Amino acid sequence: MPSTKQKNLVIVESPSKAKTIEKYLGRNYHVVASLGHVRDLPKSQMGVDIEHDYEPKYISIRGKGPVIKDLKKEAKKAKRVYLAADPDREGEAIAWHVSHLLGLDDDDKNRVVFNEITKDTVKQAFKTPRSIDMNLVDAQQARRVLDRLVGYSISPILWAKVKKGLSAGRVQSIALKLVIERENEIKKFVPQEYWTIESIFKHDKDKFKANFYGLDGKKAELKNNDEVQDVLGRVDKKKDFSIDKVTKKERKRMPAAPFTTSSLQQEANKRLNFKTRKTMMIAQQLYEGINLGRKEGTVGLITYMRTDSKRISKVAEAEASKFIHEEYGEPFAIIKERKDKNQEGAQDAHEAIRPSSVFRTPASLKDILSRDQFRLYSLIWSRFVASQMTPAVFDTMTVDLSQNGVMFRANGSKIKFEGYRKVYQSAADKARKDNILPDLAEGDTAKLQSNDPAQHFTQPPARFTEASLVKALEENGVGRPSTYAPTIDTIQRRYYVKLNGKSFEPTELGEIVDNLIQAYFPDIVNIDFTANLEDELDHIEEGKEDWVKVVDRYYKPFAKELESAEDKIEKVQIKDEPAGMDCDICGAPMVIKMGRYGKFYACSRFPACRNTKPIVKEIGVICPKCKKGQVIERKSKKNRIFYGCSRYPDCDFVSWDKPINRDCPKDGHYLVEKKVKGGRQVICPNGDYEEDIQK
């Protein structure tokens, strides 16, 4: 066995990746981890020399001393050093910083990149090392410097004028602005009344549903009950409806493209209830490698998970085609090469997210992966395989019926060929059910059996969820795949937004901060301004722009805003509100204060008296167990609402469903209000009684 001195040293980012790659490369290589970045701007100061071309003052990251010491020690012994950090701007910057600390030559061909951690891919990458790409480094450096200039300039103002511990940044400020704008739309929304008429018709022995469509040959909307009654008044119940038009078509539904970072985060949030941070953490584990046992060892199961591209390699296409032919048969495999259009402004640096081998089916890995790893891998695998399959085919049928100028329309569909749906179904696919109409022809007649008029009101736009906020940021060109998860995490940690169920609501603090930034730093929350910067960073990466000039172009107008803001912004007083009760320790009045995690009760004599209490929401129901305390609304660690007694821990009553002020008529037990499919019910937890809540 060769000694360490004769070995090549490979430096990656994470220890799990190091173990995997060392197994692939064999005895002539020693692989170690830098544990992410080794150098960064100092936390205690700006760290950017504005007067001298925005030169960053990098220092070794605190706590990384032992890691750096070990890297230097290993590099001295090594025959050659390879830098194999992740294949993106951030990874290129890490490689450059490591190279600087080890005194390596930036022009040396010592940079190795691979999109998937499999034996063949890794070995092939080491045959074609390149030098560090300074365009990629400069693009990352421009983003880091500009974000530092913005963050470290605005944050002290927010600390001084509003509250300690606040921050602002390009992407987080726009994310906050989007949440607040949506909330304002909801507040301003005026519901509009409208009605529908769903009717049941009979043709021979077959019954089918149809909906009111229009009057006298034109589509019409029903805005109130008077208009509904006018329509029903025109219908002669004794007379048949004539079938005027029957349209039969064959429709194809194409499969979705393989996942990008954004679409994976959105789908994992919607289908698996994963937060964006959790999705990226599990995807990182799947990418870096899972031990599959003696036969295969540790293998990276998916390609690199930070990508905005829908492109896949020819090798992956060919493997998918082979798998689909073998597993499902020729009719399910696409013949033409699929070309998916990327999001505008996509860098297209890497492939879409896909399994490293389609032959590693989720079922074959179920006993090896953790529950969450298995669920995410299944999602990635099935979406990719489906993308290489034929469209689903539906037979559709539209039937127009009329009588006395009143038109109804029935829509039917039946799946003719499953195609990609055999492997993967979106939420829309799952909601779609066959609605088979009888065999009707133009000139036939149908008898009206019943009418069901229903009143509706238009709904306001929905609040943002993590999934829809990621989608909005991407559509507006704000941020890049690697920034979505930390951005959403930051606006929650700063308590600018809070989760209500799965939806984001802005807090009072968030609105104060947003108002200040909108008033004094309009460029920071200008979506076009920030989106254009992302394009400029791409130009730096492509070697078309100088990073210093780009930073200068964006910083100079901001510096003028900064100068003006420091003089004009007045201190914002977040006033304490009277709580309407006295302190149970010293007797002084209690007040409502704003804290890091929201509002709470505190003694007005603070700091002399440090009594605090959480603010709880009473629902107006006496505890059904102890008959003394009030039932209050609480939140679990996972932000799920539950109900408990205010006298806890003296009374341990708890319920996921909301208790109401009524007893069960059968056994006298308390009743709860429960959400069920299609509405809400009042039920007895003992299971002896239930009733629907009228809408």
SULPE-V858707 format. One record per helix or strand of 3 or more residues. SS is the DSSP state (H for helix, E for strand). FROM is the first residue (numbers start at 1). TO is the last residue. If there is no record, write none. Layout:
ss = [SS & SS]
from = [FROM & FROM]
to = [TO & TO]
This chain:
ss = [H & E & H & E & E & E & H & E & H & H & H & H & E & E & H & E & H & H & H & H & H & H & E & E & H & H & E & H & H & E & E & H & H & H & E & E & E & E & E & E & E & E & E & E & E]
from = [4 & 8 & 15 & 29 & 39 & 58 & 65 & 80 & 89 & 119 & 134 & 170 & 193 & 206 & 225 & 241 & 261 & 276 & 314 & 330 & 362 & 371 & 392 & 406 & 419 & 427 & 445 & 466 & 484 & 497 & 503 & 508 & 527 & 547 & 577 & 589 & 598 & 612 & 617 & 630 & 641 & 658 & 670 & 679 & 690]
to = [6 & 12 & 25 & 33 & 41 & 60 & 77 & 83 & 102 & 125 & 161 & 188 & 203 & 215 & 234 & 253 & 271 & 288 & 327 & 332 & 365 & 387 & 403 & 417 & 422 & 431 & 457 & 475 & 493 & 500 & 506 & 520 & 541 & 568 & 582 & 595 & 603 & 614 & 622 & 635 & 645 & 663 & 676 & 684 & 692]
